[in-house]
Amino acid sequence: MNYGQFLYMIPEAMLVAILVIVFIADFATSKQENRKWFNPMVCLLLLAQLIISFTSWGGAEGATLFGGMYHATPAANMMKSVLTFGTLICVMQARNWLTNTDAKLTEGEFYMLTVSTLLGMFMMMSAGDFLMFFLGLEMASVPMGCMVALDKWRNDSAEAAAKFILTATFSSGVMLYGISFLYGATGTLYFEDFAKAINNTPMVIMGMVFFVAGLGFKISLVPFHFWTADTYQGAPTTVTGYLSVISKGAAAFTLVAVLYKVFAAIMPYWTVMMMILVVLSITIANLMAIRQTELKRFMAFSSISQAGYIMLVAIGGNYVMSMTALMYYVLIYIVANMAVFAIIASVENANGGRTDMEAYNGMYQKNPKMAFLMTLALFSLGGIPPFAGMFSKFFVFLAAVDGRFTFWPYCIVFIALVNTVVSLYYYLLIVKAMYINNDSEALPTFKMDCNTKLTLAVCTAGILLFGVVSCIYEMLHAAAAAA
């Protein structure tokens, strides 16, 4: 065995090391009542992971390891860096929740589960065959169910975890059923061999449909979205933010990569399917979001709509442009969405656990800075210029049409543009509550903890700069082209 192969798995090796360090630290200090150093230690470890992962992608043209089961590509390594960045923000903003509530008893478990899910996502994105892909998917899904149930003192958290686990189990079964069809049709599970042996027989098409349906549950595409709102509402707010961006980004990246590289021979079939899923996801989610008064359910339908925008890249015909637009969109989505959830968590902790929209009435009167930052994040999610969200949507639309003069891609992009206007309406409902609605019992003035301030500063900088600093998009494009 060539142990030098492990040098291409530096991101995964670093996560395993972090997992071991966090486990030992938690075990050795479990009886200490005050562990103020714990969260900064984990954040520093993830920062080191981010730096090493980011610097390790360049110069590598890709490598195939362990007989083709693992593919180390620059695009996958760059996406791992993006997801690590999002995880770092999530862990930073979790400190207030973990130290000032009953959840402090499970602080170590939260960090270990978070790193475990990230490790599973990394393995899934670098998988070279369906077996490794499925193992990575389950490595991410099982700990994530535990994260949803982490706030076990609340009944909603247990209910949310039950719905998540049952849905994840069902979706995994559907996916395995599809993989069995694909194996029966081609006699192989390896992506490269499968791409050579694939044909448009009914068994292959049916297997592909079941495979996409299984991942559709993970991404929360309509009609596989029914678990999303209840799980997001019941899970701890920090975990909800993690679910909405990190897991969704990893699953979307993997699905697009598999469609382009493995199912390229039957592209006309899955292109039509993805067009239908995108239109349903964006339209139905936007219409349902308008009716929501609970902010976490509101953000759940927003995330379903954003998933539809992300998957627009799958209807384009250019792999490099599609993967670049996807990674860029996920990066922008991380900073905007995590900023929103940081404020939701702060308001929830300061206002007796309230997450309904009425809790934000008159926020500008008592907390003008927080209201302003919330507005910036919502404008970015809605795609209003000059914020980064507008640029991310532009590149996704560009990747979807890919310069082709055909009717359907432009029709789908037009529908997405119309839905962008609808999304602006329901995002402005929150802005209206903060600036226009008056409430004699408005949210009292309170101070945010240092971690939340830092995460909001990072996210706000990303919202303002990621769209205009062109080198970011160029780095992502170089990574996608090198793959």
Secondary structure, DSSP 8 states (H G I E B T S, - for coil): --GGGGGGGHHHHHHHHHHHHHHHHHHHTTT-S--TTHHHHHHHHHHHHHHHHHHTTTT---EEEGGGTEEE-HHHHHHHHHHHHHHHHHHHHTHHHHHHSGGGGGHHHHHHHHHHHHHHHHHHHTBSBHHHHHHHHHHHHHHHHHHHT--TTSHHHHHHHHHHHHHHHHHHHHHHHHHHHHHHHHS--BHHHHHHH----HHHHHHHHHHHHHHHHHHT-TTS-TTHHHHHHHS-HHHHHHIIIIIHHHHHHHHHHHHHHTSGGGHHHHHHHHHHHHHHHHHHHHHHHHT--BHHHHHHHHHHHHHHHHGGGGGSS-HHHHHHHHHHHHHHHHHHHHHHHHHHHHHHHHTTT--BGGGGTTHHHH-HHHHHHHHHHHHHHHT-TTSHHHHHHHHHHHHHHTT---HHHHHHHHHHHHHHHHHHHHHHHHHHHHHT---TT--------HHHHHHHHHHHHHHHHTTT-HHHHHHHHHHHHH-
